[in-house]
Amino acid sequence: MRIAAILVAAGSGTRFGAGPAKQFLSIAGRPVIRWAADALAPYVSLLQPVGEAAAIGQALSGLDHLAVVPGGATRQDSVRAGLDALAPHAPDVVLVHDAARPLVPPGTVPALLAALRTHRGAIPAVPVADTLKRAAGGVIEATVAREHLYRAQTPQAFDFTTLLDLHRRQAGPAATDDAWLLERAGLAVALVAGHEENIKLTYAEDAARLERGLLGTMVPRVGTGFDVHVLRAGRPMILCGVTLPGDVGLDGHSDADVGIHALCDAIYGALAEGDIGRHFPPGETAWKDADSARFLRHAAGRIAACGGVLANADVTLICERPKITPHAPAMTARLAELLGVPAGRISVKATTTERLGFAGRGEGIAAQAVASVMVPWTGLGTAAA
């Protein structure tokens, strides 16, 4: 049986609010649409995205999928565009899924496919639990009986030929979901158990609920880093991506940003990917006087490559001079910018060695860092160099 999926990502998300379309919002380290696509990928041989090609292409980078087709004025138009694009491939079954639903419980798709053995359509649905009220003008008009009422979810599964034919023949009001087309044609649509965690990102407050759910499928990894650089006159003093005033800086092959170097090592350590020297060998001329921001961006990319998210990072600079506290907010902001996370996840602080050792004698600066990274439990040990 050849299974295809249409990933509907053409909506503008007007109820979600200002900013990027909700399906491209980053939650738990990945765009919402990427979570949705990854959830479908194990079950399908053909993935057909529908929407804006450039944004979808970027979000689904590295994932095998058919060429993106533009969406239409309505959801029904977008699904039909996806069906028409799939027609030459002649799949047996098609799943239609909202790109704004990143959490698809593992048993949902197998249950839908099982239901298609006896029906030409099947959807996941959750019984309505709350009391329903019909209202107008802010005043209750009536209580609506909730018995036999369900909340429909996606992905919805269909015999491909049946759904394509119904979409091509449909005229009149636009379908709010694809099961409605089968209902209207007198075809029975099976219900399988839906799940409360299969949340559709609709309002801004849904993002926090989804992040909690997505992070619940991940495990923490912790790494530590330590680095030292000697002070040298005539070099710029760059710490945690911020250039400090003065005529004494740190000596090193790159810009010698000891804070970023320690933080990179902490991130690589959390991912079991060695240290900064493995990725940027100090003997290579390409890294001579290089901006260490490039190294930290690479470390952030390694987190993304394994589907992870930086939970937090803590950097401690160890020195007698310069004074770090006045610059700590700018350092925090810069590190957060390079890592693509909120500033609240980054801490930069300083301490001294009470004038003991090389740091106490003002000969150099040391830094230590700790990074906590959340990664999918299925991805442990799979990160590539």
N, C-alpha and C positions, 0 to 999 in steps of 0.2 A: 504494500500500500504506500503510495507516494503522498506525503503530507506537505502542504505549503502553509505559510502564514502570511497574512497581511498585517503590517504594523502601521496603524493609522496615526499619523503624526502631523496632520495638516491644520489642526485647530489653533486658534489664536489665544485661547484661554482668557477670555475677557473677565471672567469671574475671579481669576487668580490675582489680578492686579497688574501694576506696572512692572516693567523689566522684561527679561527674555521669556519667550513662550515656555509654559510650565514643563513641557516634555524635554526641554533642554536644560532645565535647572539642575545643578549639581547637588546631589544628596548622597551623603556617606561616601564621597569621593568619586562618584561617577554620575554622568547625566541620567536623568530618569529614564529616557528612551533606551539607554544602554542596558540598564537593569532589566527593562522589559524584554529587550531583544535577547539578552543572555538567558533569561528564563525560558524562552521559547526554543532556543537553538538546539537543545538536546533532542527535541521531538520532531523537528522538521528538516526536510532536505532543501526547501526553497523558502527564503525569507524575502518578502516583497515590501519594502518601506514605501510609504506614500507621504509626500510633503515636500518641504524645501530641501533641495538636493545638497547644497553646500553644508548647511547645519547638520543634516542627518549624516552625511558622509563623514564629517569630523567626529560626531558622537559615536558612530559605529566603526571607526577606524580599526582595522585588523580583524573584523568579523566578516565572514563570508555572507554576502547578500546580493540580490539582484539589483540592477540599476534602479535608482529611486525614480518614481513617477510623481508628477505634480498632483496635489490634491484638488478638490473641486470646491464649489461654493457651500456645499453641505456635506455632512458626514457620509450620507448615502452616495453622493457623487464621488467622494474620495474612495470609498470601498469599491464602487464599480470600476474606477480607474485601476485599482489594484487587481481586481478580477480580470479585467481585459488584458492587463500585462501578464498575468499568469496563464491565460488561456493557451498560448502556444506550448506551454510546458505540460499541459493536461494532467494536473494532479488529481488524485482521487478525493482527497479531503482538503478543506481549507479552514484554517483557524483565523478568526478576525479578532484582533486585539488592539485595545487602546494603548498608545505609547505612554500615556500618563498613569498607567497601572504597573508600577515596577515590581510589586510583590505578587508573584504567582505561586501559590503553594504547590509543592512537588506532586501531590496526588491529583491536581485539577485536570491537567491534560490527559493522563491515562483514563480518568473517569469519563471524560468527554468522548474519547475515542471508543471506549467500550460501549457507550450509549449509541454511537452511530452504527453499531451492528444491527440495531432494530429500528432506528429512526434516521430521518434525513437531516435532522438538526438537533443540537443539544447545547444547553447553556448552563453555566454555574449560577446558582441563585441562593440567596439567604432569606429565610422567613422574616417578615416584618415583626419585630418584637415590641416596638413602642406603640402607644395609643396614637391613632391618626385623627387629626382634626382638619376639617375643611373650613377655610376662613376667607373673609373679604374685608378690606379696610381695617385690618388689625383686630377684627372681632370674629369669634368662632361662630360659624353657621351650623355646623353639625359634626358629630363624631362618626368616623367611617370605620366600619367593621374591618379588622385586620386579618381575620381568618382567611386562609387561602391566598394571601398576598405575599409576594416575594420581591426582593430587590435583585434585579438582573446585574450580572457582572460579565467581564470578558476575561479570557478569550472565549468566544463562542465558536462552535465547530459545526461544519456543514458538509454535506455531499457537494463537491465542487460544482458539478454540472447543474444541480438543482439551484444553487444560490446564484450562479452566473445567469441562468435563464430568467430567474425571478427579477434580478436587478435590471436586466435588459428590457423586460416587459413592464416594469413598474412605471406607473403614471399617477399623478395626483399628489397627495401629501407626502412629504419626505419621511422616511422611516427613521425612528429614533434609535432603533437597533436592527440587526439583520434578522433576528428571530421573528420580528413583526411581519416580514415579507412572507415567511412560511405560514405563520398564523393566518394571514389574509388569504393565502392560497388554499387553506383548509388542510394543511399538513401538520401533523403532530410534532411538537418540539419537546424533547426530553429535558427534564431538570436533573442536574447533579448537584451535590452539596457544594455550595460556595463557602467562602471563609471571610470572617470579619477583617482579617489582615490584608485581604485583597482590596486595598484602598485605592481609589482613583484620586489623583492629585487635582483638586478642584479649587480649593480655597487656600490662602497662604498658611493657615494654621494646620493644614494637612501635612505640610512639609516636615514638621517636628515629629508627628506620629509616624510618618514613613521612615524618617531617619532612625527612630528608635527600633522600628521593625527590621530595617536592613542591617543595622549594627548588631542586632540580636543574632544574625547568622554569621558573625565574624568573631575572631578571637584576637586577644591582644598579643603583640610582640614588643619587647622592650630592648633597646640597644643603648650602649654607652659609647662616648667618644672622648678622647683626650689629645691635646696638641700643645706644642710649645714652639715659640719663635723668639729669637734673640732681638734685642733692640739695636737699631742702626740709624745713625744720623743721615739725613738727606733722603730718607724714604718717607712716603706718606703713611700716616697711621690710619689704617682701615680696620675697623672692628665691627663684626656683625653687619657688614655692608654699608657702614657709615664712615665717612672720612672725618677724622677729628683734627682740630687745629694743632699746629706745632711743626717743628723741623726734625723730629725724631719719629721713626716708624719701626716697622718690623721687617726683618730680613728673611727672605725665602725665595724659592724658585718662582712662585706666582706672586700675587700681591700680599701673601703672608697673612691673610685674614684668619687669625687663630680661632676666633669664635665660629666662623662658618666651617672651618676645617673640622673642628671637633663635632659640630652638629652633623655634618655629612657622615662622619664615621659612625655616629650614633644611629643614623637612619640606615646606613648600609648594614650595620650590625643587627638591627632589628629585622632586616630582611635576609640575614645570613648571606650577604653579598660582599664580604670582605671589608676593605677600607678604601679611603679616597685614593691611595696610591695605586690600587688595582685598576681603578677606572681612569685615573689621570696620572700616569707615571711621571715622577718628578724629573726624570732625565730627558723627557721629550721637549724639544724646543717649542712645540705648539703651546705649551703651558707656561712659557717664560713670561713673567709679569702679568699673567692672565688674571682677569677679574674673577674672584672666587664666587661671585653671584652665579656664574655659569655652572660651577660645581653643584651648588645647592639646587639649582633648577633641575639638573640631572638627577639628583637624589629624589626630588619631588616626583620626577617622571618615573622613577623606579617604583615608587609607592603606587602610582596610578597603573603601571604596567601589570601589577599583580592584583589589581582590583581593590587596593587598600585605601586607607584614609589615615592621615596623621591626626591622632587624638590630641597630643600635646607635645611640646618640646621645652626643655629647660636648659639654659646655657649659663654657666658661671665663669666669669673672667677673673683671673687671679693675678693681681698686680698691685704695686704701690702707686704707680702713675701710668697713664692719666686717670683722672677721676671719671668713673663710669656713670655714676648715678644721673648726672645732668643729661647724658646722652642715651640712657636706657630706653626711654619711650620711642625715640627715633629708631634705635636698633630693633626694638620689638616690631615696630611697624614695617621696617624693611625686610626682616626675616619672614614675617607673615605674608608680605607681598610676593616674595620669591617662592614661597611654598604654596601660595594660593589658598591660605586658610585665614579665618578670622584672627585678629590680633590677640583675642582672649585665649587662644591656644598656645601662645608663645610667651615665655618668661626669659628675661635677660637680667642678670644681677651680677654683683662683683663682691670679691672679698680680698683680703690680704693674707700674707703668711707671717704677720707680726715681725716683719723685717728679717725673716729667716730665709735662707736659701737664695737661689738666683733671682727669684721674683722679688724677694725682700730686699736684695741688694740693688734692685732696679736694672738688672741685666737683661731681663726678658719678660714676656707675658705668657702665661699658660691659660688654657681653657678646658673645661670639662662640660660635657653635655649628656643629657638623657633624652631619648625620643621614644614615645609610645605610639605604635602603629597598629591599627586594626586591619586585619586581613581576612579574606574568606577562609574558612577552615579547610575547604577543598583545595585552596591554593598554597598551603604550607609546603615549602620546599620546592615549589615549581618556578620561582622567579628565575628568569634567565639573565645571564651577564650581558 
